[in-house]
Amino acid sequence: MTHPLLLPALDGRDPLGFLAALGVLCLLTDHQPIHPVALSFDPPTATAVLHSQHTDITQVTAALGEIIDHMPAGAVIPGLPAGFPAPMRQKGGEPNRVPRLDYRTLITTHGGDGKLDPLLRWIAVLLTDLAVDDQKRAVLTPYIAPVAKQSLRGFFDNPLTATRAQPDRLHEALTNWRRIADVTGENLDHRALRPGVDQPDGKSLPAGVPGATWLATMALPLLRLTGDGTTRSATLWHRAPDNTTELMIWPIWRHPLDVHAVQAILEHPALQPKFRNGTTCIRLTPLRPLGVFHAAAAHRQRQPALRYNEVLTPMPLSVIE
């Protein structure tokens, strides 16, 4: 038997809230497989609703905290070995951003301890050799946009470390977000970036929500990554007419869906947007029989004053019938 449980802090119209809701679904499905788990959204508010064995949020946060507690020392992704993603080197930069020809080597390097299958699952949603970046490396998923000294490992480790330091932050992630100074949000949270001009001391210190950010990073197994040999393609991401701008567009649904049904609806071809006179539009008519009642969009917005150039930011989306 499952119980519907509202997660009041996870607004499905917000990119971080939506991804965090997917992360909760993925974590509970993967690490509590004998109990059915489903996700829906409340139509009046678009707030995430978890359908599971848990009857209150305290039980949910305890289950999520237990997943963290069972991670081995040095691991940053549940179920994976401690060495993946590899840490930054003092010389030579990011070891996980490999040339296309070295992509298979990256897989075999980390697959020697009997955990190759889950590792393959994660590598496949983080990097693909079916596209290359401007340095001819296997390209990253658009859900990760490292800048400056940010790394692939840090994308997972930073919010995990901040969450593990204060277990109550998992509860806050689901109920009432509290921003913590010097938490970056890993470019998934535009509100974490605070320009110095808006601060009393003139310093641009970030303030993110570590628990919600960590949950959002755990959504990636649902979000496939591929390419056509040159250009990447990922679940929910679409290219604007200029062929350089990428947009994230996602549905919000009313019926409880398990992880397999969620993946199917996220990959529905009707989510392909239309572009009319500079406006991004989406037709919901084909999706309404599936329980979709709304859709939202985001893009990576440039923030040159903060030296962040690709923070995920909500954008207008015109919903048409």
C-alpha positions in Angstrom: 0.0 0.0 0.0 1.3 3.5 -0.8 0.5 6.8 0.8 0.4 10.2 -1.0 2.7 12.6 0.8 3.1 16.2 -0.2 6.7 17.5 -0.4 5.9 21.2 0.1 9.4 22.6 -0.8 9.5 20.9 -4.2 7.8 23.1 -6.7 7.5 21.2 -10.1 7.6 24.5 -12.0 11.1 25.3 -10.7 14.0 23.4 -12.3 15.7 22.6 -9.0 12.5 21.6 -7.3 11.5 19.4 -10.3 15.0 17.7 -10.5 15.0 17.2 -6.7 11.6 15.5 -6.9 13.0 13.1 -9.6 16.0 12.5 -7.3 13.8 11.4 -4.5 12.0 9.0 -6.8 15.3 7.5 -8.2 16.9 7.1 -4.7 13.9 5.4 -3.1 13.3 3.2 -6.1 17.0 2.1 -6.4 17.7 1.6 -2.7 14.3 0.4 -1.4 13.4 -1.8 -4.4 10.9 -4.0 -2.5 8.6 -1.0 -1.8 6.7 0.6 -4.7 7.4 4.3 -5.2 5.7 6.8 -7.5 5.7 10.5 -8.1 3.0 13.0 -9.1 2.3 16.7 -8.7 -0.6 18.5 -7.1 -2.5 20.3 -9.8 -3.4 23.5 -7.9 0.1 24.2 -6.7 2.4 21.9 -8.9 4.0 20.7 -5.7 5.6 17.2 -5.8 3.6 14.3 -4.2 5.5 11.2 -3.2 3.5 7.9 -3.2 5.3 5.3 -1.1 5.2 3.3 2.1 6.2 6.4 4.1 3.4 8.2 5.8 5.3 11.4 6.8 8.3 13.4 5.7 10.3 12.4 8.7 10.3 8.8 7.4 11.3 9.9 3.9 14.2 11.9 5.2 15.3 9.0 7.4 15.2 6.7 4.4 17.3 9.2 2.3 19.7 9.7 5.2 20.2 5.9 5.5 21.2 5.8 1.9 23.9 8.4 2.6 25.0 6.6 5.7 25.6 3.4 3.8 27.8 5.0 1.2 31.5 3.8 1.6 34.1 6.3 2.6 35.1 8.5 -0.3 32.1 7.6 -2.4 30.0 10.5 -3.8 27.3 8.6 -5.7 25.3 5.9 -3.9 26.1 2.4 -5.2 29.3 3.4 -7.0 33.0 2.9 -6.0 34.7 5.7 -4.1 37.0 6.5 -7.0 34.3 7.7 -9.4 34.2 10.4 -10.5 37.9 10.7 -10.1 39.2 13.7 -8.1 40.9 16.7 -9.8 44.6 16.3 -10.3 47.0 19.0 -9.1 48.4 19.0 -12.7 46.6 18.0 -15.8 43.1 19.3 -14.8 39.9 17.3 -14.9 40.6 13.5 -15.3 37.0 12.7 -16.2 36.8 15.0 -19.2 38.6 12.6 -21.6 39.2 12.7 -25.3 36.7 10.8 -27.3 39.1 8.0 -28.1 39.7 7.5 -24.3 36.1 7.2 -23.4 36.1 3.4 -23.2 39.3 3.5 -21.1 37.4 5.7 -18.6 34.8 2.9 -18.2 37.3 0.1 -17.7 39.4 2.1 -15.3 36.5 2.2 -12.8 34.9 -1.1 -13.5 37.3 -3.6 -11.8 35.5 -4.2 -8.5 32.3 -5.9 -9.6 30.3 -2.7 -9.9 30.6 -2.2 -13.6 26.8 -2.3 -14.4 25.8 0.6 -12.1 28.9 2.4 -13.1 28.0 2.1 -16.8 24.6 3.4 -16.1 26.0 6.5 -14.5 28.8 7.1 -17.0 26.2 6.9 -19.8 24.2 9.8 -18.4 27.3 11.9 -17.5 29.4 11.7 -20.6 29.0 10.5 -24.2 31.5 9.9 -27.0 28.7 10.4 -29.5 29.5 14.1 -29.3 32.5 16.3 -28.6 33.2 19.6 -27.0 35.4 22.4 -28.3 38.5 20.5 -27.0 37.5 17.2 -28.8 36.6 15.6 -25.5 33.6 13.3 -24.8 30.8 15.8 -24.0 29.1 16.3 -20.6 25.4 16.1 -20.1 23.8 19.6 -20.2 22.7 19.1 -16.6 26.3 19.7 -15.6 28.0 23.0 -16.5 31.3 23.3 -14.6 33.0 26.7 -14.6 36.4 27.9 -13.2 37.6 25.2 -10.7 34.4 23.2 -10.6 34.8 19.5 -11.4 32.6 16.5 -12.3 33.3 15.0 -8.9 32.6 18.3 -7.1 29.2 18.4 -8.8 28.2 15.5 -6.5 30.6 15.9 -3.6 29.9 19.5 -2.8 26.2 19.2 -2.0 26.6 15.8 -0.5 29.3 17.0 1.9 27.2 20.0 2.9 24.1 17.8 3.4 26.0 15.1 5.3 27.3 17.8 7.7 23.8 18.6 8.8 21.3 15.8 8.3 18.4 18.2 9.0 19.1 19.7 5.5 17.4 16.7 3.9 14.2 17.5 5.8 14.6 21.2 4.8 15.1 20.2 1.2 11.6 18.6 1.2 9.7 21.1 3.5 11.2 24.6 3.7 14.4 25.6 1.8 17.0 27.4 3.9 19.9 28.9 2.0 23.4 28.3 3.3 26.2 30.7 2.7 29.0 29.5 0.4 26.9 26.7 -1.1 27.1 27.2 -4.9 24.1 25.2 -6.1 26.2 23.6 -8.8 24.7 25.8 -11.5 21.3 24.2 -11.0 20.0 27.0 -8.9 20.0 30.6 -10.2 19.0 32.0 -6.8 22.2 30.7 -5.2 24.1 33.3 -7.1 24.1 36.7 -5.3 25.8 39.6 -7.1 28.0 41.8 -4.9 26.0 44.8 -5.9 23.0 43.4 -4.1 24.9 42.6 -0.9 25.6 45.0 2.0 29.3 44.1 2.0 29.7 44.1 -1.8 30.8 40.5 -1.9 29.2 38.0 -4.3 29.0 35.0 -1.9 26.7 32.2 -3.1 23.9 30.8 -0.9 22.4 27.5 -2.1 20.2 24.7 -0.7 22.5 21.8 -0.3 19.9 19.1 0.4 17.8 20.0 -2.6 20.9 20.3 -4.8 22.1 16.9 -3.8 18.7 15.4 -4.5 18.7 17.0 -7.9 22.1 15.5 -8.8 20.5 12.1 -8.0 18.0 12.5 -10.8 20.5 12.0 -13.6 19.9 8.2 -14.2 16.4 9.2 -15.5 17.9 11.7 -18.0 19.5 10.0 -20.9 22.4 11.4 -22.9 23.3 10.7 -26.5 24.5 12.4 -29.6 24.7 12.3 -33.4 28.5 12.1 -33.7 28.9 15.9 -33.3 26.1 17.3 -31.2 24.8 16.1 -27.9 21.1 15.3 -27.1 19.7 14.8 -23.6 16.3 14.0 -22.1 14.2 17.2 -21.8 16.7 19.4 -23.7 16.0 21.0 -27.0 17.8 23.3 -29.4 16.5 26.8 -30.3 16.4 27.9 -33.9 19.9 29.4 -33.6 21.2 25.8 -33.1 23.4 26.9 -30.2 21.0 27.7 -27.4 19.7 24.7 -25.4 16.5 24.8 -23.6 15.2 22.4 -20.8 11.4 21.8 -21.1 9.7 19.4 -18.7 6.1 18.2 -18.0 4.2 18.2 -14.7 1.7 15.4 -14.2 -1.2 14.6 -11.9 -1.2 10.7 -11.9 1.3 8.7 -9.7 4.0 7.3 -12.0 6.8 4.9 -11.1 10.3 5.5 -12.4 9.7 3.6 -15.7 6.5 5.6 -16.5 8.3 8.8 -15.6 11.1 8.1 -18.0 8.6 7.4 -20.7 6.7 10.7 -20.2 10.0 12.7 -19.9 10.9 11.3 -23.4 7.6 11.9 -25.0 8.0 13.5 -28.5 5.2 16.0 -27.8 7.7 17.9 -25.5 9.5 19.2 -28.6 8.8 23.0 -28.5 7.7 25.3 -31.3 9.3 28.7 -31.8 6.9 31.5 -33.0 8.0 35.1 -33.3 10.7 34.8 -30.6 8.4 32.9 -28.2 9.0 29.3 -27.1 5.7 27.3 -27.2 4.6 23.8 -26.4 1.3 22.0 -27.2 -0.1 20.1 -24.2 -3.0 18.5 -26.0 -1.2 15.3 -26.9 0.0 15.0 -23.3 -3.2 15.7 -21.4 -4.5 12.1 -21.7 -1.4 11.1 -19.8 -2.2 13.4 -16.9 0.1 16.3 -17.9 -1.4 19.6 -16.7 1.5 22.0 -17.1 5.0 22.4 -18.6 7.9 24.6 -17.6 11.2 25.6 -19.1 14.7 26.8 -18.2 17.9 27.7 -20.0 21.5 28.3 -19.0 21.8 32.0 -18.5 25.1 33.9 -18.7 26.2 35.7 -15.5 29.4 37.4 -16.6 29.5 39.7 -13.5 29.7 36.6 -11.3 32.0 34.7 -13.6 29.3 32.1 -13.9 28.1 31.7 -17.5 25.7 28.8 -17.5 23.4 28.8 -14.4 20.1 27.0 -15.0 17.4 29.7 -14.9 13.6 29.5 -15.5 12.4 31.1 -18.7 8.9 31.9 -20.1 7.1 29.1 -21.9 3.8 29.6 -23.8 1.5 26.6 -23.3 -0.9 26.2 -26.2 -3.6 23.7 -27.1 
